[in-house]
Amino acid sequence: MKELITLMAKALVDDPEKVEVQEIKAQQTVVLELRVAKEDLGKVIGRKGRTAQAMRTILSCASAKEQKRVILEIVE
């Protein structure tokens, strides 16, 4: 999951070196914290949050296979 989000985020931003994804695991839940450069934050979130929602939908489908709940948090 972490690699999937990293790949998507690096494709969206202007500064891919500053993309960081931290994975926090619990029993059935995984929280992925996505950090990007401040200038690229709008690109990752998208207009009305559509890009972020699309990333969450893809994560949800991928995590259903593993029967885990994945939460994507975009932090500054």
Biopython code that builds the backbone (N, CA, C, O; Angstrom):
import numpy as np
from Bio.PDB.StructureBuilder import StructureBuilder

atoms = [
    (1, "MET", "N", (0.813, -1.189, 0.000)),
    (1, "MET", "CA", (0.000, 0.000, 0.000)),
    (1, "MET", "C", (0.866, 1.267, 0.000)),
    (1, "MET", "O", (0.600, 2.229, -0.720)),
    (2, "LYS", "N", (1.899, 1.228, 0.827)),
    (2, "LYS", "CA", (2.788, 2.385, 0.925)),
    (2, "LYS", "C", (3.417, 2.702, -0.431)),
    (2, "LYS", "O", (3.521, 3.864, -0.822)),
    (3, "GLU", "N", (3.833, 1.657, -1.137)),
    (3, "GLU", "CA", (4.465, 1.844, -2.440)),
    (3, "GLU", "C", (3.469, 2.399, -3.457)),
    (3, "GLU", "O", (3.829, 3.213, -4.308)),
    (4, "LEU", "N", (2.224, 1.957, -3.363)),
    (4, "LEU", "CA", (1.180, 2.420, -4.277)),
    (4, "LEU", "C", (0.943, 3.916, -4.116)),
    (4, "LEU", "O", (0.888, 4.641, -5.109)),
    (5, "ILE", "N", (0.804, 4.381, -2.892)),
    (5, "ILE", "CA", (0.588, 5.806, -2.634)),
    (5, "ILE", "C", (1.808, 6.619, -3.036)),
    (5, "ILE", "O", (1.672, 7.706, -3.598)),
    (6, "THR", "N", (2.994, 6.103, -2.754)),
    (6, "THR", "CA", (4.222, 6.803, -3.139)),
    (6, "THR", "C", (4.287, 6.975, -4.646)),
    (6, "THR", "O", (4.616, 8.055, -5.136)),
    (7, "LEU", "N", (3.979, 5.931, -5.374)),
    (7, "LEU", "CA", (3.996, 5.979, -6.835)),
    (7, "LEU", "C", (2.995, 7.001, -7.371)),
    (7, "LEU", "O", (3.330, 7.793, -8.252)),
    (8, "MET", "N", (1.776, 6.987, -6.849)),
    (8, "MET", "CA", (0.750, 7.932, -7.315)),
    (8, "MET", "C", (1.134, 9.368, -6.984)),
    (8, "MET", "O", (0.995, 10.258, -7.824)),
    (9, "ALA", "N", (1.616, 9.601, -5.765)),
    (9, "ALA", "CA", (1.960, 10.956, -5.344)),
    (9, "ALA", "C", (3.127, 11.511, -6.154)),
    (9, "ALA", "O", (3.108, 12.675, -6.553)),
    (10, "LYS", "N", (4.142, 10.683, -6.397)),
    (10, "LYS", "CA", (5.293, 11.150, -7.173)),
    (10, "LYS", "C", (4.909, 11.497, -8.605)),
    (10, "LYS", "O", (5.529, 12.368, -9.216)),
    (11, "ALA", "N", (3.899, 10.829, -9.145)),
    (11, "ALA", "CA", (3.442, 11.128, -10.500)),
    (11, "ALA", "C", (2.680, 12.454, -10.556)),
    (11, "ALA", "O", (2.606, 13.077, -11.616)),
    (12, "LEU", "N", (2.121, 12.886, -9.442)),
    (12, "LEU", "CA", (1.301, 14.097, -9.417)),
    (12, "LEU", "C", (2.087, 15.373, -9.134)),
    (12, "LEU", "O", (1.711, 16.445, -9.609)),
    (13, "VAL", "N", (3.161, 15.276, -8.375)),
    (13, "VAL", "CA", (3.837, 16.473, -7.866)),
    (13, "VAL", "C", (4.977, 16.935, -8.771)),
    (13, "VAL", "O", (5.447, 16.203, -9.642)),
    (14, "ASP", "N", (5.407, 18.187, -8.530)),
    (14, "ASP", "CA", (6.548, 18.740, -9.259)),
    (14, "ASP", "C", (7.877, 18.357, -8.609)),
    (14, "ASP", "O", (8.908, 18.300, -9.279)),
    (15, "ASP", "N", (7.850, 18.096, -7.308)),
    (15, "ASP", "CA", (9.066, 17.784, -6.557)),
    (15, "ASP", "C", (8.946, 16.392, -5.925)),
    (15, "ASP", "O", (8.648, 16.280, -4.736)),
    (16, "PRO", "N", (9.175, 15.329, -6.709)),
    (16, "PRO", "CA", (8.973, 13.971, -6.195)),
    (16, "PRO", "C", (9.938, 13.559, -5.085)),
    (16, "PRO", "O", (9.661, 12.604, -4.359)),
    (17, "GLU", "N", (11.063, 14.257, -4.938)),
    (17, "GLU", "CA", (12.011, 13.909, -3.882)),
    (17, "GLU", "C", (11.448, 14.193, -2.493)),
    (17, "GLU", "O", (11.879, 13.587, -1.513)),
    (18, "LYS", "N", (10.495, 15.103, -2.406)),
    (18, "LYS", "CA", (9.940, 15.481, -1.102)),
    (18, "LYS", "C", (8.700, 14.678, -0.724)),
    (18, "LYS", "O", (8.046, 14.983, 0.273)),
    (19, "VAL", "N", (8.374, 13.665, -1.502)),
    (19, "VAL", "CA", (7.231, 12.811, -1.170)),
    (19, "VAL", "C", (7.664, 11.807, -0.109)),
    (19, "VAL", "O", (8.632, 11.069, -0.292)),
    (20, "GLU", "N", (6.935, 11.790, 1.000)),
    (20, "GLU", "CA", (7.210, 10.848, 2.086)),
    (20, "GLU", "C", (5.906, 10.186, 2.497)),
    (20, "GLU", "O", (4.878, 10.851, 2.627)),
    (21, "VAL", "N", (5.948, 8.888, 2.701)),
    (21, "VAL", "CA", (4.787, 8.156, 3.189)),
    (21, "VAL", "C", (5.216, 7.380, 4.422)),
    (21, "VAL", "O", (6.155, 6.585, 4.380)),
    (22, "GLN", "N", (4.514, 7.624, 5.516)),
    (22, "GLN", "CA", (4.793, 6.909, 6.763)),
    (22, "GLN", "C", (3.623, 5.975, 7.036)),
    (22, "GLN", "O", (2.461, 6.364, 6.917)),
    (23, "GLU", "N", (3.941, 4.746, 7.400)),
    (23, "GLU", "CA", (2.925, 3.728, 7.632)),
    (23, "GLU", "C", (2.813, 3.448, 9.129)),
    (23, "GLU", "O", (3.802, 3.124, 9.787)),
    (24, "ILE", "N", (1.600, 3.576, 9.654)),
    (24, "ILE", "CA", (1.335, 3.296, 11.063)),
    (24, "ILE", "C", (0.344, 2.140, 11.104)),
    (24, "ILE", "O", (-0.780, 2.256, 10.616)),
    (25, "LYS", "N", (0.773, 1.017, 11.693)),
    (25, "LYS", "CA", (-0.050, -0.194, 11.677)),
    (25, "LYS", "C", (-0.720, -0.427, 13.020)),
    (25, "LYS", "O", (-0.138, -0.205, 14.082)),
    (26, "ALA", "N", (-1.968, -0.883, 12.937)),
    (26, "ALA", "CA", (-2.703, -1.386, 14.096)),
    (26, "ALA", "C", (-3.147, -2.799, 13.728)),
    (26, "ALA", "O", (-2.611, -3.377, 12.783)),
    (27, "GLN", "N", (-4.107, -3.366, 14.446)),
    (27, "GLN", "CA", (-4.505, -4.746, 14.169)),
    (27, "GLN", "C", (-5.092, -4.905, 12.768)),
    (27, "GLN", "O", (-4.523, -5.617, 11.940)),
    (28, "GLN", "N", (-6.200, -4.267, 12.497)),
    (28, "GLN", "CA", (-6.854, -4.396, 11.192)),
    (28, "GLN", "C", (-6.834, -3.092, 10.413)),
    (28, "GLN", "O", (-7.445, -2.997, 9.349)),
    (29, "THR", "N", (-6.145, -2.092, 10.927)),
    (29, "THR", "CA", (-6.130, -0.777, 10.302)),
    (29, "THR", "C", (-4.694, -0.337, 10.035)),
    (29, "THR", "O", (-3.794, -0.563, 10.843)),
    (30, "VAL", "N", (-4.508, 0.292, 8.890)),
    (30, "VAL", "CA", (-3.217, 0.878, 8.540)),
    (30, "VAL", "C", (-3.466, 2.342, 8.202)),
    (30, "VAL", "O", (-4.326, 2.653, 7.377)),
    (31, "VAL", "N", (-2.723, 3.237, 8.832)),
    (31, "VAL", "CA", (-2.824, 4.663, 8.538)),
    (31, "VAL", "C", (-1.596, 5.051, 7.731)),
    (31, "VAL", "O", (-0.464, 4.821, 8.158)),
    (32, "LEU", "N", (-1.821, 5.637, 6.567)),
    (32, "LEU", "CA", (-0.727, 6.117, 5.728)),
    (32, "LEU", "C", (-0.727, 7.638, 5.780)),
    (32, "LEU", "O", (-1.708, 8.276, 5.399)),
    (33, "GLU", "N", (0.367, 8.215, 6.248)),
    (33, "GLU", "CA", (0.507, 9.666, 6.296)),
    (33, "GLU", "C", (1.344, 10.099, 5.104)),
    (33, "GLU", "O", (2.505, 9.709, 4.973)),
    (34, "LEU", "N", (0.751, 10.901, 4.245)),
    (34, "LEU", "CA", (1.420, 11.377, 3.035)),
    (34, "LEU", "C", (1.874, 12.808, 3.245)),
    (34, "LEU", "O", (1.077, 13.684, 3.580)),
    (35, "ARG", "N", (3.167, 13.035, 3.043)),
    (35, "ARG", "CA", (3.731, 14.379, 3.130)),
    (35, "ARG", "C", (4.339, 14.739, 1.783)),
    (35, "ARG", "O", (5.074, 13.951, 1.187)),
    (36, "VAL", "N", (4.020, 15.944, 1.313)),
    (36, "VAL", "CA", (4.588, 16.454, 0.064)),
    (36, "VAL", "C", (5.045, 17.886, 0.311)),
    (36, "VAL", "O", (4.765, 18.463, 1.361)),
    (37, "ALA", "N", (5.749, 18.454, -0.664)),
    (37, "ALA", "CA", (6.167, 19.848, -0.552)),
    (37, "ALA", "C", (4.928, 20.737, -0.482)),
    (37, "ALA", "O", (3.893, 20.416, -1.066)),
    (38, "LYS", "N", (5.035, 21.835, 0.223)),
    (38, "LYS", "CA", (3.895, 22.728, 0.423)),
    (38, "LYS", "C", (3.300, 23.196, -0.908)),
    (38, "LYS", "O", (2.085, 23.346, -1.029)),
    (39, "GLU", "N", (4.154, 23.424, -1.894)),
    (39, "GLU", "CA", (3.688, 23.891, -3.205)),
    (39, "GLU", "C", (2.874, 22.817, -3.935)),
    (39, "GLU", "O", (2.045, 23.139, -4.786)),
    (40, "ASP", "N", (3.104, 21.561, -3.608)),
    (40, "ASP", "CA", (2.440, 20.449, -4.291)),
    (40, "ASP", "C", (1.195, 19.949, -3.566)),
    (40, "ASP", "O", (0.513, 19.047, -4.052)),
    (41, "LEU", "N", (0.904, 20.520, -2.425)),
    (41, "LEU", "CA", (-0.223, 20.052, -1.622)),
    (41, "LEU", "C", (-1.542, 20.136, -2.391)),
    (41, "LEU", "O", (-2.358, 19.217, -2.325)),
    (42, "GLY", "N", (-1.750, 21.222, -3.111)),
    (42, "GLY", "CA", (-2.978, 21.391, -3.889)),
    (42, "GLY", "C", (-3.114, 20.368, -4.999)),
    (42, "GLY", "O", (-4.225, 19.947, -5.322)),
    (43, "LYS", "N", (-2.014, 19.967, -5.579)),
    (43, "LYS", "CA", (-2.053, 18.970, -6.655)),
    (43, "LYS", "C", (-2.455, 17.605, -6.124)),
    (43, "LYS", "O", (-3.164, 16.859, -6.799)),
    (44, "VAL", "N", (-2.010, 17.276, -4.928)),
    (44, "VAL", "CA", (-2.330, 15.978, -4.341)),
    (44, "VAL", "C", (-3.786, 15.947, -3.861)),
    (44, "VAL", "O", (-4.457, 14.921, -3.965)),
    (45, "ILE", "N", (-4.265, 17.074, -3.338)),
    (45, "ILE", "CA", (-5.647, 17.127, -2.860)),
    (45, "ILE", "C", (-6.614, 17.257, -4.036)),
    (45, "ILE", "O", (-7.649, 16.591, -4.065)),
    (46, "GLY", "N", (-6.286, 18.104, -4.997)),
    (46, "GLY", "CA", (-7.142, 18.272, -6.168)),
    (46, "GLY", "C", (-8.305, 19.209, -5.911)),
    (46, "GLY", "O", (-8.571, 19.604, -4.776)),
    (47, "ARG", "N", (-8.990, 19.555, -6.986)),
    (47, "ARG", "CA", (-10.132, 20.452, -6.885)),
    (47, "ARG", "C", (-11.261, 19.749, -6.135)),
    (47, "ARG", "O", (-11.687, 18.654, -6.502)),
    (48, "LYS", "N", (-11.731, 20.404, -5.080)),
    (48, "LYS", "CA", (-12.782, 19.867, -4.204)),
    (48, "LYS", "C", (-12.406, 18.500, -3.623)),
    (48, "LYS", "O", (-13.282, 17.718, -3.255)),
    (49, "GLY", "N", (-11.103, 18.214, -3.543)),
    (49, "GLY", "CA", (-10.642, 16.971, -2.937)),
    (49, "GLY", "C", (-10.807, 15.739, -3.804)),
    (49, "GLY", "O", (-10.727, 14.614, -3.311)),
    (50, "ARG", "N", (-11.037, 15.940, -5.086)),
    (50, "ARG", "CA", (-11.296, 14.800, -5.977)),
    (50, "ARG", "C", (-10.095, 13.885, -6.142)),
    (50, "ARG", "O", (-10.251, 12.665, -6.171)),
    (51, "THR", "N", (-8.910, 14.447, -6.249)),
    (51, "THR", "CA", (-7.715, 13.615, -6.418)),
    (51, "THR", "C", (-7.454, 12.796, -5.159)),
    (51, "THR", "O", (-7.150, 11.606, -5.238)),
    (52, "ALA", "N", (-7.573, 13.432, -4.007)),
    (52, "ALA", "CA", (-7.375, 12.714, -2.741)),
    (52, "ALA", "C", (-8.423, 11.618, -2.584)),
    (52, "ALA", "O", (-8.108, 10.521, -2.123)),
    (53, "GLN", "N", (-9.661, 11.905, -2.962)),
    (53, "GLN", "CA", (-10.719, 10.905, -2.855)),
    (53, "GLN", "C", (-10.453, 9.733, -3.798)),
    (53, "GLN", "O", (-10.705, 8.582, -3.443)),
    (54, "ALA", "N", (-9.949, 10.019, -4.989)),
    (54, "ALA", "CA", (-9.624, 8.950, -5.939)),
    (54, "ALA", "C", (-8.506, 8.064, -5.387)),
    (54, "ALA", "O", (-8.552, 6.841, -5.527)),
    (55, "MET", "N", (-7.508, 8.679, -4.765)),
    (55, "MET", "CA", (-6.426, 7.902, -4.161)),
    (55, "MET", "C", (-6.959, 7.021, -3.034)),
    (55, "MET", "O", (-6.539, 5.873, -2.885)),
    (56, "ARG", "N", (-7.881, 7.560, -2.244)),
    (56, "ARG", "CA", (-8.481, 6.774, -1.150)),
    (56, "ARG", "C", (-9.307, 5.613, -1.689)),
    (56, "ARG", "O", (-9.312, 4.528, -1.108)),
    (57, "THR", "N", (-10.006, 5.839, -2.802)),
    (57, "THR", "CA", (-10.810, 4.774, -3.408)),
    (57, "THR", "C", (-9.920, 3.641, -3.907)),
    (57, "THR", "O", (-10.231, 2.469, -3.699)),
    (58, "ILE", "N", (-8.828, 3.981, -4.557)),
    (58, "ILE", "CA", (-7.887, 2.967, -5.042)),
    (58, "ILE", "C", (-7.303, 2.186, -3.863)),
    (58, "ILE", "O", (-7.178, 0.963, -3.926)),
    (59, "LEU", "N", (-6.947, 2.894, -2.792)),
    (59, "LEU", "CA", (-6.427, 2.231, -1.587)),
    (59, "LEU", "C", (-7.462, 1.295, -0.983)),
    (59, "LEU", "O", (-7.131, 0.196, -0.537)),
    (60, "SER", "N", (-8.694, 1.728, -0.971)),
    (60, "SER", "CA", (-9.765, 0.906, -0.412)),
    (60, "SER", "C", (-9.914, -0.398, -1.185)),
    (60, "SER", "O", (-10.078, -1.464, -0.591)),
    (61, "CYS", "N", (-9.858, -0.310, -2.501)),
    (61, "CYS", "CA", (-9.954, -1.516, -3.336)),
    (61, "CYS", "C", (-8.753, -2.433, -3.112)),
    (61, "CYS", "O", (-8.908, -3.650, -3.011)),
    (62, "ALA", "N", (-7.570, -1.856, -3.035)),
    (62, "ALA", "CA", (-6.362, -2.658, -2.839)),
    (62, "ALA", "C", (-6.338, -3.305, -1.452)),
    (62, "ALA", "O", (-5.858, -4.428, -1.296)),
    (63, "SER", "N", (-6.847, -2.608, -0.463)),
    (63, "SER", "CA", (-6.813, -3.147, 0.897)),
    (63, "SER", "C", (-7.901, -4.194, 1.128)),
    (63, "SER", "O", (-7.786, -5.003, 2.049)),
    (64, "ALA", "N", (-8.936, -4.193, 0.324)),
    (64, "ALA", "CA", (-10.005, -5.182, 0.477)),
    (64, "ALA", "C", (-9.471, -6.592, 0.263)),
    (64, "ALA", "O", (-9.942, -7.542, 0.889)),
    (65, "LYS", "N", (-8.495, -6.726, -0.616)),
    (65, "LYS", "CA", (-7.859, -8.026, -0.856)),
    (65, "LYS", "C", (-7.229, -8.582, 0.416)),
    (65, "LYS", "O", (-7.327, -9.775, 0.704)),
    (66, "GLU", "N", (-6.593, -7.711, 1.159)),
    (66, "GLU", "CA", (-5.882, -8.118, 2.369)),
    (66, "GLU", "C", (-6.766, -8.059, 3.613)),
    (66, "GLU", "O", (-6.303, -8.331, 4.721)),
    (67, "GLN", "N", (-8.021, -7.707, 3.433)),
    (67, "GLN", "CA", (-8.992, -7.593, 4.519)),
    (67, "GLN", "C", (-8.500, -6.664, 5.626)),
    (67, "GLN", "O", (-8.593, -6.976, 6.813)),
    (68, "LYS", "N", (-7.979, -5.523, 5.208)),
    (68, "LYS", "CA", (-7.533, -4.497, 6.146)),
    (68, "LYS", "C", (-8.180, -3.179, 5.762)),
    (68, "LYS", "O", (-8.586, -2.975, 4.618)),
    (69, "ARG", "N", (-8.265, -2.300, 6.730)),
    (69, "ARG", "CA", (-8.784, -0.963, 6.484)),
    (69, "ARG", "C", (-7.587, -0.025, 6.394)),
    (69, "ARG", "O", (-6.734, 0.000, 7.281)),
    (70, "VAL", "N", (-7.537, 0.746, 5.312)),
    (70, "VAL", "CA", (-6.424, 1.669, 5.117)),
    (70, "VAL", "C", (-6.968, 3.093, 5.104)),
    (70, "VAL", "O", (-7.930, 3.398, 4.398)),
    (71, "ILE", "N", (-6.343, 3.951, 5.889)),
    (71, "ILE", "CA", (-6.739, 5.353, 5.972)),
    (71, "ILE", "C", (-5.590, 6.192, 5.423)),
    (71, "ILE", "O", (-4.441, 6.033, 5.835)),
    (72, "LEU", "N", (-5.912, 7.085, 4.489)),
    (72, "LEU", "CA", (-4.906, 7.989, 3.927)),
    (72, "LEU", "C", (-5.092, 9.367, 4.539)),
    (72, "LEU", "O", (-6.164, 9.964, 4.439)),
    (73, "GLU", "N", (-4.037, 9.866, 5.174)),
    (73, "GLU", "CA", (-4.037, 11.214, 5.727)),
    (73, "GLU", "C", (-2.986, 12.024, 4.988)),
    (73, "GLU", "O", (-1.832, 11.611, 4.874)),
    (74, "ILE", "N", (-3.397, 13.176, 4.490)),
    (74, "ILE", "CA", (-2.465, 14.071, 3.814)),
    (74, "ILE", "C", (-2.116, 15.168, 4.813)),
    (74, "ILE", "O", (-2.974, 15.955, 5.210)),
    (75, "VAL", "N", (-0.851, 15.210, 5.213)),
    (75, "VAL", "CA", (-0.413, 16.160, 6.240)),
    (75, "VAL", "C", (0.599, 17.126, 5.651)),
    (75, "VAL", "O", (1.270, 16.826, 4.664)),
    (76, "GLU", "N", (0.695, 18.300, 6.282)),
    (76, "GLU", "CA", (1.651, 19.308, 5.812)),
    (76, "GLU", "C", (3.020, 19.059, 6.382)),
    (76, "GLU", "O", (3.954, 19.808, 6.095)),
]
sb = StructureBuilder()
sb.init_structure("model")
sb.init_model(0)
sb.init_chain("A")
sb.init_seg("    ")
for serial, (resi, resn, name, xyz) in enumerate(atoms, 1):
    if name == "N":
        sb.init_residue(resn, " ", resi, " ")
    sb.init_atom(name, np.array(xyz, "f"), 0.0, 1.0, " ", f" {name:<3s}", serial, name[0])
structure = sb.get_structure()
